[in-house]
Amino acid sequence: MTTNVAALLGGLAGVAGVAGAATLGFAVARRPRAYLPAGHALVGPQIADPLPGVLRRGLAGITVPVRPGPHGELYLGPGNPQPGRTLRRLVLSPLFARAHARGGRLCRDQRVPFRLVVEFTGPTRDADLLLRAYRMLDQQLRDHAPLLSRCADGQLDPGAVTVSITGIVDVRDLLADQRRRYAFADGSFDDIGTASAPPALVPMISEPWGRRFGWDGREPISAEERHLLHALVRSAHEDGRTIRISGLPEGSRRARRAIWTELGAAGVDVIADFDQVGLARHLRRHPVGRQAEPRTPSVATPGRRVTPTPRATNPRPDIAQTV
């Protein structure tokens, strides 16, 4: 009888141990990933709720296609606006709620801003409609002003989130005329050194890979293209800008890893891809060593002379002085 009781108790203890181990394993599996400053997610139309997966994988940015819709909202995805699929509901509100809950950061180890790129898409190219859409976005951003990177009177202060605007609407003139703003224009390598697009207005260069490069990752990169890549990155960094490369060639993950590796070796700050899982895994194993540290930016409007401004006081010294 005593032996049977002992055996029963031992069995129960074993079951409890297995259950405890399983619970611990589940907790470890759900533990947030390390923040990946160079990781940036592109969102496909099949993803209904884009933000949770991006944050779970530790990626430090997302490009969200939007179009103006009814009720003063910006809607995600192609086709007609779908109820509830708004930028405010699926991206802005949960993103800033997370930052509020974590004391002004999205992740405990966040050191650079989360880069939210709002891409205006769709068949409508009416200038007035698109500018009204920007004003919708501007108002929604001002509701979360303390958490945003901002430019005020030419002084740039980083926040937990930096918002850039790209796509079929050109908002540069509108942004440049705002004394205080919470969004920035996306740029290209052609903006390097131009007075009409200073880093305080266009802090990030965003280009698709195929605009200047033909290498697809299946064979070793040519010496000429590698030299061009490093030269462009160096020029952009010296001009006080970060770099985001997207539009990588479709192909095997092995070929994509080869391109990711070359981008990281060149010091590209932001690598954008639809393959979020593969990109996150690659960056955890091969982090980009250098994050750009832009010089003090200045703001200007087209046609105005650019004057240097004093370095802004960074209210969040734990988040780098770069957007």
Contacts in CASP RR format, 6 or more apart in sequence:
PFRMAT RR
TARGET T0000
AUTHOR 0000-0000-0000
METHOD contacts of the structure
MODEL  1
MTTNVAALLGGLAGVAGVAGAATLGFAVARRPRAYLPAGHALVGPQIADP
LPGVLRRGLAGITVPVRPGPHGELYLGPGNPQPGRTLRRLVLSPLFARAH
ARGGRLCRDQRVPFRLVVEFTGPTRDADLLLRAYRMLDQQLRDHAPLLSR
CADGQLDPGAVTVSITGIVDVRDLLADQRRRYAFADGSFDDIGTASAPPA
LVPMISEPWGRRFGWDGREPISAEERHLLHALVRSAHEDGRTIRISGLPE
GSRRARRAIWTELGAAGVDVIADFDQVGLARHLRRHPVGRQAEPRTPSVA
TPGRRVTPTPRATNPRPDIAQTV
32 55 0 8 1.000
32 56 0 8 1.000
32 58 0 8 1.000
32 107 0 8 1.000
32 108 0 8 1.000
33 56 0 8 1.000
33 57 0 8 1.000
33 58 0 8 1.000
33 280 0 8 1.000
33 284 0 8 1.000
34 58 0 8 1.000
34 107 0 8 1.000
34 109 0 8 1.000
34 284 0 8 1.000
35 58 0 8 1.000
35 60 0 8 1.000
35 106 0 8 1.000
35 107 0 8 1.000
35 109 0 8 1.000
35 110 0 8 1.000
35 111 0 8 1.000
36 57 0 8 1.000
36 58 0 8 1.000
36 59 0 8 1.000
36 60 0 8 1.000
36 280 0 8 1.000
36 283 0 8 1.000
36 284 0 8 1.000
36 287 0 8 1.000
37 60 0 8 1.000
37 111 0 8 1.000
37 112 0 8 1.000
37 269 0 8 1.000
37 288 0 8 1.000
37 291 0 8 1.000
38 60 0 8 1.000
38 264 0 8 1.000
38 268 0 8 1.000
38 269 0 8 1.000
38 270 0 8 1.000
38 271 0 8 1.000
38 283 0 8 1.000
38 287 0 8 1.000
38 288 0 8 1.000
38 291 0 8 1.000
39 58 0 8 1.000
39 59 0 8 1.000
39 60 0 8 1.000
39 61 0 8 1.000
39 270 0 8 1.000
39 271 0 8 1.000
39 272 0 8 1.000
39 279 0 8 1.000
39 280 0 8 1.000
39 283 0 8 1.000
40 59 0 8 1.000
40 60 0 8 1.000
40 61 0 8 1.000
40 62 0 8 1.000
40 63 0 8 1.000
40 115 0 8 1.000
40 117 0 8 1.000
40 244 0 8 1.000
40 246 0 8 1.000
40 270 0 8 1.000
40 271 0 8 1.000
40 272 0 8 1.000
40 273 0 8 1.000
41 50 0 8 1.000
41 53 0 8 1.000
41 54 0 8 1.000
41 57 0 8 1.000
41 59 0 8 1.000
41 61 0 8 1.000
41 62 0 8 1.000
41 63 0 8 1.000
41 272 0 8 1.000
41 273 0 8 1.000
41 274 0 8 1.000
41 276 0 8 1.000
41 279 0 8 1.000
42 62 0 8 1.000
42 63 0 8 1.000
42 246 0 8 1.000
42 247 0 8 1.000
42 272 0 8 1.000
42 273 0 8 1.000
42 274 0 8 1.000
43 50 0 8 1.000
43 62 0 8 1.000
43 63 0 8 1.000
43 64 0 8 1.000
43 65 0 8 1.000
43 76 0 8 1.000
43 274 0 8 1.000
44 50 0 8 1.000
44 274 0 8 1.000
45 77 0 8 1.000
45 78 0 8 1.000
48 85 0 8 1.000
49 90 0 8 1.000
50 62 0 8 1.000
50 64 0 8 1.000
50 76 0 8 1.000
50 90 0 8 1.000
50 91 0 8 1.000
51 62 0 8 1.000
51 90 0 8 1.000
51 91 0 8 1.000
51 94 0 8 1.000
51 95 0 8 1.000
52 94 0 8 1.000
53 276 0 8 1.000
54 61 0 8 1.000
54 62 0 8 1.000
54 276 0 8 1.000
55 98 0 8 1.000
55 106 0 8 1.000
55 107 0 8 1.000
57 276 0 8 1.000
57 277 0 8 1.000
57 280 0 8 1.000
58 107 0 8 1.000
58 280 0 8 1.000
59 276 0 8 1.000
59 279 0 8 1.000
59 280 0 8 1.000
60 110 0 8 1.000
60 112 0 8 1.000
60 114 0 8 1.000
60 115 0 8 1.000
60 270 0 8 1.000
61 114 0 8 1.000
61 115 0 8 1.000
61 116 0 8 1.000
61 117 0 8 1.000
61 270 0 8 1.000
62 91 0 8 1.000
62 115 0 8 1.000
62 116 0 8 1.000
62 117 0 8 1.000
63 117 0 8 1.000
63 119 0 8 1.000
63 166 0 8 1.000
63 246 0 8 1.000
63 272 0 8 1.000
64 76 0 8 1.000
64 87 0 8 1.000
64 91 0 8 1.000
64 116 0 8 1.000
64 117 0 8 1.000
64 118 0 8 1.000
64 119 0 8 1.000
65 76 0 8 1.000
65 77 0 8 1.000
65 78 0 8 1.000
65 119 0 8 1.000
65 121 0 8 1.000
66 74 0 8 1.000
66 75 0 8 1.000
66 76 0 8 1.000
66 77 0 8 1.000
66 87 0 8 1.000
66 118 0 8 1.000
66 119 0 8 1.000
66 120 0 8 1.000
66 121 0 8 1.000
66 133 0 8 1.000
67 74 0 8 1.000
67 75 0 8 1.000
67 77 0 8 1.000
67 81 0 8 1.000
67 120 0 8 1.000
67 121 0 8 1.000
67 122 0 8 1.000
67 124 0 8 1.000
67 133 0 8 1.000
68 74 0 8 1.000
68 75 0 8 1.000
68 124 0 8 1.000
68 129 0 8 1.000
68 130 0 8 1.000
68 132 0 8 1.000
68 133 0 8 1.000
68 136 0 8 1.000
69 75 0 8 1.000
69 81 0 8 1.000
70 81 0 8 1.000
72 136 0 8 1.000
73 81 0 8 1.000
73 86 0 8 1.000
73 87 0 8 1.000
73 88 0 8 1.000
73 136 0 8 1.000
74 86 0 8 1.000
74 87 0 8 1.000
74 88 0 8 1.000
74 118 0 8 1.000
74 133 0 8 1.000
74 136 0 8 1.000
74 137 0 8 1.000
75 81 0 8 1.000
75 82 0 8 1.000
75 85 0 8 1.000
75 86 0 8 1.000
75 87 0 8 1.000
76 85 0 8 1.000
76 86 0 8 1.000
76 87 0 8 1.000
76 90 0 8 1.000
76 91 0 8 1.000
77 85 0 8 1.000
77 121 0 8 1.000
78 121 0 8 1.000
78 122 0 8 1.000
84 90 0 8 1.000
87 118 0 8 1.000
87 137 0 8 1.000
87 140 0 8 1.000
88 140 0 8 1.000
91 116 0 8 1.000
92 140 0 8 1.000
92 141 0 8 1.000
92 144 0 8 1.000
95 106 0 8 1.000
95 114 0 8 1.000
95 116 0 8 1.000
95 161 0 8 1.000
96 144 0 8 1.000
96 147 0 8 1.000
96 161 0 8 1.000
98 106 0 8 1.000
99 105 0 8 1.000
99 106 0 8 1.000
99 147 0 8 1.000
99 160 0 8 1.000
99 161 0 8 1.000
100 147 0 8 1.000
102 108 0 8 1.000
104 147 0 8 1.000
104 160 0 8 1.000
104 316 0 8 1.000
105 160 0 8 1.000
105 318 0 8 1.000
105 319 0 8 1.000
106 114 0 8 1.000
106 160 0 8 1.000
106 161 0 8 1.000
110 160 0 8 1.000
110 318 0 8 1.000
110 319 0 8 1.000
111 291 0 8 1.000
111 318 0 8 1.000
111 319 0 8 1.000
111 320 0 8 1.000
112 291 0 8 1.000
112 319 0 8 1.000
112 320 0 8 1.000
112 322 0 8 1.000
113 149 0 8 1.000
113 158 0 8 1.000
113 159 0 8 1.000
113 160 0 8 1.000
113 161 0 8 1.000
113 162 0 8 1.000
113 319 0 8 1.000
113 320 0 8 1.000
113 322 0 8 1.000
113 323 0 8 1.000
114 160 0 8 1.000
114 161 0 8 1.000
114 162 0 8 1.000
115 161 0 8 1.000
115 162 0 8 1.000
115 164 0 8 1.000
115 204 0 8 1.000
115 244 0 8 1.000
115 270 0 8 1.000
115 323 0 8 1.000
116 161 0 8 1.000
116 162 0 8 1.000
116 163 0 8 1.000
116 164 0 8 1.000
117 163 0 8 1.000
117 164 0 8 1.000
117 165 0 8 1.000
117 166 0 8 1.000
117 186 0 8 1.000
117 206 0 8 1.000
117 244 0 8 1.000
118 137 0 8 1.000
118 163 0 8 1.000
118 164 0 8 1.000
118 165 0 8 1.000
118 166 0 8 1.000
118 183 0 8 1.000
119 166 0 8 1.000
119 167 0 8 1.000
120 130 0 8 1.000
120 133 0 8 1.000
120 165 0 8 1.000
120 166 0 8 1.000
120 167 0 8 1.000
120 168 0 8 1.000
120 169 0 8 1.000
121 167 0 8 1.000
121 168 0 8 1.000
122 168 0 8 1.000
124 130 0 8 1.000
125 168 0 8 1.000
127 169 0 8 1.000
130 168 0 8 1.000
130 169 0 8 1.000
131 169 0 8 1.000
131 171 0 8 1.000
131 174 0 8 1.000
133 169 0 8 1.000
134 165 0 8 1.000
134 169 0 8 1.000
134 171 0 8 1.000
134 174 0 8 1.000
134 183 0 8 1.000
137 163 0 8 1.000
137 165 0 8 1.000
137 183 0 8 1.000
138 181 0 8 1.000
138 182 0 8 1.000
138 183 0 8 1.000
141 148 0 8 1.000
141 163 0 8 1.000
141 182 0 8 1.000
141 183 0 8 1.000
142 182 0 8 1.000
144 161 0 8 1.000
145 182 0 8 1.000
147 159 0 8 1.000
147 160 0 8 1.000
147 161 0 8 1.000
148 159 0 8 1.000
148 160 0 8 1.000
148 161 0 8 1.000
148 162 0 8 1.000
148 163 0 8 1.000
148 182 0 8 1.000
149 156 0 8 1.000
149 157 0 8 1.000
149 158 0 8 1.000
149 159 0 8 1.000
149 161 0 8 1.000
149 162 0 8 1.000
149 163 0 8 1.000
149 182 0 8 1.000
149 184 0 8 1.000
149 323 0 8 1.000
150 156 0 8 1.000
150 157 0 8 1.000
150 159 0 8 1.000
150 180 0 8 1.000
150 181 0 8 1.000
150 182 0 8 1.000
151 157 0 8 1.000
151 180 0 8 1.000
151 181 0 8 1.000
151 184 0 8 1.000
151 200 0 8 1.000
151 201 0 8 1.000
151 299 0 8 1.000
152 179 0 8 1.000
152 180 0 8 1.000
152 181 0 8 1.000
153 179 0 8 1.000
153 180 0 8 1.000
153 309 0 8 1.000
154 200 0 8 1.000
154 297 0 8 1.000
154 298 0 8 1.000
154 299 0 8 1.000
154 309 0 8 1.000
155 309 0 8 1.000
155 310 0 8 1.000
155 312 0 8 1.000
156 199 0 8 1.000
156 200 0 8 1.000
156 203 0 8 1.000
156 296 0 8 1.000
156 297 0 8 1.000
156 312 0 8 1.000
156 323 0 8 1.000
157 312 0 8 1.000
157 313 0 8 1.000
157 314 0 8 1.000
157 315 0 8 1.000
158 314 0 8 1.000
158 316 0 8 1.000
158 319 0 8 1.000
158 320 0 8 1.000
158 321 0 8 1.000
158 322 0 8 1.000
158 323 0 8 1.000
159 315 0 8 1.000
159 316 0 8 1.000
159 319 0 8 1.000
159 323 0 8 1.000
160 316 0 8 1.000
160 319 0 8 1.000
162 184 0 8 1.000
162 203 0 8 1.000
162 204 0 8 1.000
162 323 0 8 1.000
163 182 0 8 1.000
163 183 0 8 1.000
163 184 0 8 1.000
164 183 0 8 1.000
164 184 0 8 1.000
164 185 0 8 1.000
164 186 0 8 1.000
164 203 0 8 1.000
164 204 0 8 1.000
164 206 0 8 1.000
165 171 0 8 1.000
165 175 0 8 1.000
165 183 0 8 1.000
165 184 0 8 1.000
165 185 0 8 1.000
165 186 0 8 1.000
166 185 0 8 1.000
166 186 0 8 1.000
166 187 0 8 1.000
166 206 0 8 1.000
167 186 0 8 1.000
170 185 0 8 1.000
171 183 0 8 1.000
171 185 0 8 1.000
172 185 0 8 1.000
172 196 0 8 1.000
172 197 0 8 1.000
172 201 0 8 1.000
172 202 0 8 1.000
172 302 0 8 1.000
173 301 0 8 1.000
173 302 0 8 1.000
175 181 0 8 1.000
175 183 0 8 1.000
175 184 0 8 1.000
175 185 0 8 1.000
175 201 0 8 1.000
176 201 0 8 1.000
176 299 0 8 1.000
176 300 0 8 1.000
176 301 0 8 1.000
176 302 0 8 1.000
177 301 0 8 1.000
184 201 0 8 1.000
184 202 0 8 1.000
184 203 0 8 1.000
184 204 0 8 1.000
184 323 0 8 1.000
185 197 0 8 1.000
185 201 0 8 1.000
185 202 0 8 1.000
186 202 0 8 1.000
186 204 0 8 1.000
186 205 0 8 1.000
186 206 0 8 1.000
187 197 0 8 1.000
187 202 0 8 1.000
187 204 0 8 1.000
187 205 0 8 1.000
187 206 0 8 1.000
188 205 0 8 1.000
188 206 0 8 1.000
188 207 0 8 1.000
188 211 0 8 1.000
189 205 0 8 1.000
189 207 0 8 1.000
189 212 0 8 1.000
189 232 0 8 1.000
189 235 0 8 1.000
189 236 0 8 1.000
191 197 0 8 1.000
191 202 0 8 1.000
191 205 0 8 1.000
191 241 0 8 1.000
192 205 0 8 1.000
192 235 0 8 1.000
192 236 0 8 1.000
192 239 0 8 1.000
192 241 0 8 1.000
193 239 0 8 1.000
195 300 0 8 1.000
195 303 0 8 1.000
195 305 0 8 1.000
195 306 0 8 1.000
196 300 0 8 1.000
196 301 0 8 1.000
196 302 0 8 1.000
196 303 0 8 1.000
198 297 0 8 1.000
198 298 0 8 1.000
198 299 0 8 1.000
198 300 0 8 1.000
198 306 0 8 1.000
199 239 0 8 1.000
199 240 0 8 1.000
199 241 0 8 1.000
199 294 0 8 1.000
199 295 0 8 1.000
199 297 0 8 1.000
199 298 0 8 1.000
200 297 0 8 1.000
200 298 0 8 1.000
200 299 0 8 1.000
200 309 0 8 1.000
201 299 0 8 1.000
201 300 0 8 1.000
202 241 0 8 1.000
203 240 0 8 1.000
203 241 0 8 1.000
203 242 0 8 1.000
203 294 0 8 1.000
203 297 0 8 1.000
203 322 0 8 1.000
203 323 0 8 1.000
204 241 0 8 1.000
204 242 0 8 1.000
204 243 0 8 1.000
204 244 0 8 1.000
204 269 0 8 1.000
204 270 0 8 1.000
204 323 0 8 1.000
205 236 0 8 1.000
205 241 0 8 1.000
205 242 0 8 1.000
205 243 0 8 1.000
205 244 0 8 1.000
206 243 0 8 1.000
206 244 0 8 1.000
206 245 0 8 1.000
206 246 0 8 1.000
206 272 0 8 1.000
207 244 0 8 1.000
207 245 0 8 1.000
207 246 0 8 1.000
208 245 0 8 1.000
208 246 0 8 1.000
208 247 0 8 1.000
209 245 0 8 1.000
209 246 0 8 1.000
209 247 0 8 1.000
209 248 0 8 1.000
209 249 0 8 1.000
209 259 0 8 1.000
210 247 0 8 1.000
210 249 0 8 1.000
212 228 0 8 1.000
212 232 0 8 1.000
213 225 0 8 1.000
213 228 0 8 1.000
213 229 0 8 1.000
214 225 0 8 1.000
214 249 0 8 1.000
215 221 0 8 1.000
215 222 0 8 1.000
215 225 0 8 1.000
215 259 0 8 1.000
215 262 0 8 1.000
216 249 0 8 1.000
216 251 0 8 1.000
216 255 0 8 1.000
216 259 0 8 1.000
217 249 0 8 1.000
217 255 0 8 1.000
217 256 0 8 1.000
217 258 0 8 1.000
217 259 0 8 1.000
218 251 0 8 1.000
218 252 0 8 1.000
218 255 0 8 1.000
218 258 0 8 1.000
221 258 0 8 1.000
221 262 0 8 1.000
226 262 0 8 1.000
226 266 0 8 1.000
229 262 0 8 1.000
229 263 0 8 1.000
229 266 0 8 1.000
229 268 0 8 1.000
230 266 0 8 1.000
232 243 0 8 1.000
233 243 0 8 1.000
233 266 0 8 1.000
233 267 0 8 1.000
233 268 0 8 1.000
236 242 0 8 1.000
236 243 0 8 1.000
236 292 0 8 1.000
237 243 0 8 1.000
237 292 0 8 1.000
237 294 0 8 1.000
240 292 0 8 1.000
240 294 0 8 1.000
240 295 0 8 1.000
240 297 0 8 1.000
241 292 0 8 1.000
241 294 0 8 1.000
242 269 0 8 1.000
242 270 0 8 1.000
242 291 0 8 1.000
242 292 0 8 1.000
242 294 0 8 1.000
242 322 0 8 1.000
242 323 0 8 1.000
243 267 0 8 1.000
243 268 0 8 1.000
243 269 0 8 1.000
243 270 0 8 1.000
243 292 0 8 1.000
244 268 0 8 1.000
244 269 0 8 1.000
244 270 0 8 1.000
244 271 0 8 1.000
244 272 0 8 1.000
245 263 0 8 1.000
245 268 0 8 1.000
245 270 0 8 1.000
245 271 0 8 1.000
245 272 0 8 1.000
246 272 0 8 1.000
246 273 0 8 1.000
247 272 0 8 1.000
247 273 0 8 1.000
248 256 0 8 1.000
248 259 0 8 1.000
248 273 0 8 1.000
249 255 0 8 1.000
249 256 0 8 1.000
249 259 0 8 1.000
253 275 0 8 1.000
253 278 0 8 1.000
256 273 0 8 1.000
256 275 0 8 1.000
256 278 0 8 1.000
257 282 0 8 1.000
260 271 0 8 1.000
260 273 0 8 1.000
260 279 0 8 1.000
260 282 0 8 1.000
260 283 0 8 1.000
260 286 0 8 1.000
261 282 0 8 1.000
261 286 0 8 1.000
263 271 0 8 1.000
263 288 0 8 1.000
264 271 0 8 1.000
264 286 0 8 1.000
264 288 0 8 1.000
264 289 0 8 1.000
267 288 0 8 1.000
267 289 0 8 1.000
267 290 0 8 1.000
268 288 0 8 1.000
269 288 0 8 1.000
269 291 0 8 1.000
269 292 0 8 1.000
271 279 0 8 1.000
271 283 0 8 1.000
271 288 0 8 1.000
273 279 0 8 1.000
291 320 0 8 1.000
291 322 0 8 1.000
292 322 0 8 1.000
293 320 0 8 1.000
293 321 0 8 1.000
293 322 0 8 1.000
294 321 0 8 1.000
294 322 0 8 1.000
294 323 0 8 1.000
296 308 0 8 1.000
296 309 0 8 1.000
296 310 0 8 1.000
296 311 0 8 1.000
296 312 0 8 1.000
297 309 0 8 1.000
298 306 0 8 1.000
298 307 0 8 1.000
298 308 0 8 1.000
298 309 0 8 1.000
299 309 0 8 1.000
300 306 0 8 1.000
311 321 0 8 1.000
312 321 0 8 1.000
314 321 0 8 1.000
END
